[in-house]
Amino acid sequence: MSYSLPRLRAADMKFEHAADICSWRYPEPYNIYGWLPWEQMVQLGVEFGDTHIREQQYISIVDERDRLWGFAQLFPMENVIRLGLGMRPDWCGHGMGKRFMTAIMEEALRRYPDQTIDLEVLSWNERAIRTYRKVGFCISDCYEKLTPSGPEMFYCMVYTPTLT
């Protein structure tokens, strides 16, 4: 019996996907990536809790059976699209990061073919940094930002397609 890896693709973020994402809990030190409870996100109208922002900026990453693997935000800034993303916690660390990122990048490049695409990552998150490098991102800057747990060092990584 052969096992084939799932084919991942971008899809519109459904209401149900957004609510599910709010229930995800990551182990330490990745717990910094958690969200507020869904009801609070909707009440405050923040991020994908706001219907307009969800429809304009967020995508779900699903497999061929429409199971939710994660999400991405394609946040428009001046001359750049900033990615924010998250993979379902129970599927992190199992070698699916490159496939996950490829699905995100296919959609980002389809929507924004002439834009620079970058992302921010905590400098200690070596697992994510390795994955981002595998799909063509390189570190362009390092800086400190305030997080819910205090100041942290971040890398800005820019997509450079010639590296893939």
Backbone hydrogen bonds in HBPLUS format (Angstrom, degrees):
<---DONOR---> <-ACCEPTOR-->    atom                        ^
c    i                          cat <-CA-CA->   ^        H-A-AA   ^      H-
h    n   atom  resd res      DA  || num        DHA   H-A  angle D-A-AA Bond
n    s   type  num  typ     dist DA aas  dist angle  dist       angle   num
A0009-ARG N   A0062-VAL O   2.88 MM  53  5.58 151.3  1.96 157.0 166.6     1
A0062-VAL N   A0009-ARG O   2.92 MM  53  5.58 157.7  1.97 164.1 165.1     2
A0011-ALA N   A0060-SER O   2.83 MM  49  5.18 142.4  1.97 151.0 156.3     3
A0060-SER N   A0011-ALA O   2.85 MM  49  5.18 167.2  1.87 151.0 153.9     4
A0017-HIS N   A0014-LYS O   3.02 MM   3  5.11 119.2  2.41  97.1 112.3     5
A0018-ALA N   A0014-LYS O   3.04 MM   4  6.44 162.3  2.08 156.8 160.6     6
A0019-ALA N   A0015-PHE O   3.05 MM   4  6.36 162.2  2.08 153.5 158.0     7
A0020-ASP N   A0016-GLU O   2.96 MM   4  6.10 157.7  2.02 144.8 151.2     8
A0021-ILE N   A0017-HIS O   2.90 MM   4  6.17 161.1  1.94 157.8 162.1     9
A0022-CYS N   A0018-ALA O   3.32 MM   4  6.63 149.1  2.43 144.6 151.4    10
A0023-SER N   A0020-ASP O   2.89 MM   3  5.35 151.6  1.97 112.8 122.0    11
A0024-TRP N   A0021-ILE O   3.13 MM   3  5.41 158.7  2.18 109.3 115.8    12
A0030-TYR N   A0027-PRO O   2.76 MM   3  5.61 116.9  2.16 138.2 143.5    13
A0033-TYR N   A0030-TYR O   2.95 MM   3  5.90 173.1  1.95 131.2 133.3    14
A0034-GLY N   A0031-ASN O   3.26 MM   3  5.70 162.6  2.29 119.1 118.5    15
A0040-GLN N   A0037-PRO O   2.99 MM   3  5.39 122.8  2.33 108.7 122.9    16
A0041-MET N   A0037-PRO O   3.02 MM   4  6.37 152.9  2.09 152.0 160.7    17
A0042-VAL N   A0038-TRP O   2.99 MM   4  6.29 161.1  2.03 160.1 164.0    18
A0043-GLN N   A0039-GLU O   2.93 MM   4  6.08 164.3  1.96 144.5 149.6    19
A0044-LEU N   A0040-GLN O   2.89 MM   4  5.96 161.8  1.93 150.1 154.4    20
A0045-GLY N   A0041-MET O   2.88 MM   4  5.80 122.3  2.22 131.2 146.5    21
A0046-VAL N   A0041-MET O   3.15 MM   5  5.48 153.1  2.23 147.8 154.0    22
A0045-GLY N   A0042-VAL O   3.06 MM   3  4.87 132.0  2.30  92.3 106.3    23
A0049-GLY N   A0046-VAL O   2.80 MM   3  5.22 150.5  1.89 144.0 145.2    24
A0050-ASP N   A0047-GLU O   3.13 MM   3  5.92 170.8  2.14 123.5 126.5    25
A0054-ARG N   A0050-ASP O   2.87 MM   4  6.05 167.1  1.89 163.4 167.8    26
A0055-GLU N   A0051-THR O   2.93 MM   4  6.11 163.1  1.95 152.9 156.8    27
A0056-GLN N   A0052-HIS O   2.96 MM   4  6.08 152.2  2.04 148.0 155.7    28
A0057-GLN N   A0053-ILE O   2.84 MM   4  5.66 160.7  1.88 154.8 158.4    29
A0058-TYR N   A0054-ARG O   3.18 MM   4  4.99 150.7  2.27 124.0 131.4    30
A0074-LEU N   A0057-GLN O   2.70 MM  17  5.03 163.1  1.72 150.1 155.6    31
A0059-ILE N   A0072-ALA O   2.89 MM  13  5.40 155.1  1.95 157.9 164.3    32
A0072-ALA N   A0059-ILE O   2.97 MM  13  5.40 150.1  2.06 148.0 150.5    33
A0061-ILE N   A0070-GLY O   2.81 MM   9  5.13 164.8  1.84 136.5 133.6    34
A0069-TRP N   A0061-ILE O   2.72 MM   8  5.49 169.6  1.73 163.9 165.5    35
A0070-GLY N   A0061-ILE O   3.33 MM   9  5.13 143.1  2.47 138.8 138.6    36
A0063-ASP N   A0067-ARG O   3.10 MM   4  5.51 141.6  2.25 137.0 148.3    37
A0066-ASP N   A0063-ASP O   2.87 MM   3  5.09 156.7  1.92 120.2 121.5    38
A0088-ARG N   A0069-TRP O   2.72 MM  19  5.45 173.5  1.73 149.5 148.2    39
A0071-PHE N   A0086-GLY O   2.90 MM  15  5.54 152.1  1.98 154.2 163.4    40
A0086-GLY N   A0071-PHE O   3.15 MM  15  5.54 156.7  2.20 141.8 141.4    41
A0073-GLN N   A0084-GLY O   2.59 MM  11  4.85 157.1  1.64 148.5 152.6    42
A0084-GLY N   A0073-GLN O   3.06 MM  11  4.85 145.8  2.18 132.9 138.6    43
A0075-PHE N   A0082-ARG O   2.88 MM   7  4.99 162.1  1.92 154.3 149.3    44
A0082-ARG N   A0075-PHE O   2.83 MM   7  4.99 163.6  1.86 151.4 147.5    45
A0077-MET N   A0080-VAL O   2.82 MM   3  5.23 157.8  1.87 176.5 173.1    46
A0081-ILE N   A0116-THR O   2.78 MM  35  6.20 157.6  1.83 159.9 167.3    47
A0118-ASP N   A0081-ILE O   2.98 MM  37  6.37 159.0  2.03 151.4 157.1    48
A0083-LEU N   A0118-ASP O   2.75 MM  35  6.11 167.1  1.76 159.9 162.8    49
A0091-TRP N   A0088-ARG O   2.91 MM   3  5.60 161.1  1.95 125.6 132.0    50
A0092-CYS N   A0089-PRO O   3.22 MM   3  5.25 164.0  2.25 104.7 109.6    51
A0100-PHE N   A0096-MET O   2.91 MM   4  6.06 159.8  1.95 156.2 162.8    52
A0101-MET N   A0097-GLY O   2.83 MM   4  6.01 165.8  1.85 153.9 157.3    53
A0102-THR N   A0098-LYS O   2.85 MM   4  5.98 150.3  1.94 147.1 155.7    54
A0103-ALA N   A0099-ARG O   3.19 MM   4  6.45 154.5  2.26 145.0 150.0    55
A0104-ILE N   A0100-PHE O   3.24 MM   4  6.59 154.6  2.30 145.0 151.9    56
A0105-MET N   A0101-MET O   2.83 MM   4  6.07 166.8  1.85 154.8 158.4    57
A0106-GLU N   A0102-THR O   2.89 MM   4  6.03 156.5  1.94 150.0 156.0    58
A0107-GLU N   A0103-ALA O   3.35 MM   4  6.54 160.3  2.39 142.0 145.8    59
A0108-ALA N   A0104-ILE O   2.90 MM   4  6.16 164.1  1.92 155.3 160.5    60
A0109-LEU N   A0105-MET O   2.86 MM   4  5.88 166.4  1.88 152.0 155.3    61
A0110-ARG N   A0106-GLU O   3.01 MM   4  6.09 142.7  2.15 135.6 146.1    62
A0111-ARG N   A0107-GLU O   2.96 MM   4  6.16 160.6  2.00 152.7 156.8    63
A0112-TYR N   A0108-ALA O   2.81 MM   4  5.81 154.9  1.87 146.5 154.6    64
A0115-GLN N   A0112-TYR O   3.27 MM   3  5.45 171.8  2.28 113.8 115.8    65
A0159-TYR N   A0117-ILE O   2.82 MM  42  5.54 174.7  1.82 172.3 170.4    66
A0119-LEU N   A0157-MET O   2.92 MM  38  5.42 140.5  2.08 148.1 159.8    67
A0157-MET N   A0119-LEU O   2.86 MM  38  5.42 166.6  1.88 158.3 162.8    68
A0121-VAL N   A0155-TYR O   2.95 MM  34  5.37 152.9  2.03 150.0 157.8    69
A0155-TYR N   A0121-VAL O   2.80 MM  34  5.37 161.9  1.84 157.7 162.5    70
A0125-ASN N   A0122-LEU O   2.95 MM   3  5.49 162.7  1.98 121.1 126.9    71
A0123-SER N   A0153-MET O   2.92 MM  30  5.62 175.1  1.92 136.8 138.0    72
A0126-GLU N   A0124-TRP O   2.89 MM   2  5.65 134.1  2.10 107.7  93.6    73
A0129-ILE N   A0125-ASN O   3.05 MM   4  6.33 165.0  2.08 153.8 158.6    74
A0130-ARG N   A0126-GLU O   2.95 MM   4  6.08 163.5  1.98 151.6 154.6    75
A0131-THR N   A0127-ARG O   3.28 MM   4  6.53 158.4  2.33 141.6 147.1    76
A0132-TYR N   A0128-ALA O   2.86 MM   4  6.15 165.1  1.88 160.8 164.7    77
A0133-ARG N   A0129-ILE O   2.99 MM   4  6.19 157.7  2.04 150.3 156.1    78
A0134-LYS N   A0130-ARG O   3.12 MM   4  6.38 148.6  2.22 143.2 151.4    79
A0134-LYS N   A0131-THR O   3.06 MM   3  5.12 118.5  2.45  96.2 111.4    80
A0135-VAL N   A0132-TYR O   3.24 MM   3  5.47 140.8  2.41 101.2 111.3    81
A0137-PHE N   A0132-TYR O   2.98 MM   5  5.34 161.1  2.02 141.1 139.0    82
A0136-GLY N   A0133-ARG O   3.10 MM   3  5.15 162.6  2.13 106.0 111.4    83
A0160-THR N   A0136-GLY O   2.66 MM  24  5.33 171.5  1.67 154.0 157.1    84
A0138-CYS N   A0158-VAL O   2.92 MM  20  5.45 149.0  2.02 136.7 143.8    85
A0158-VAL N   A0138-CYS O   2.83 MM  20  5.45 151.5  1.91 157.7 153.0    86
A0140-SER N   A0156-CYS O   2.77 MM  16  5.67 174.7  1.77 161.4 162.0    87
A0156-CYS N   A0141-ASP O   2.94 MM  15  5.10 158.6  1.98 131.9 136.0    88
A0143-TYR N   A0154-PHE O   2.94 MM  11  5.43 156.4  2.00 148.5 156.0    89
A0154-PHE N   A0143-TYR O   2.70 MM  11  5.43 164.6  1.73 165.1 170.1    90
A0145-LYS N   A0152-GLU O   2.85 MM   7  5.55 159.5  1.89 161.3 166.8    91
A0152-GLU N   A0145-LYS O   2.82 MM   7  5.55 157.8  1.87 158.6 164.7    92
A0147-THR N   A0150-GLY O   2.88 MM   3  5.03 150.8  1.97 117.1 126.9    93
A0150-GLY N   A0147-THR O   2.95 MM   3  5.03 168.6  1.96 115.0 117.1    94
A0163-LEU N   A0160-THR O   2.87 MM   3  5.83 169.4  1.88 135.0 138.6    95
A0164-THR N   A0161-PRO O   3.20 MM   3  5.60 159.8  2.25 111.3 116.8    96
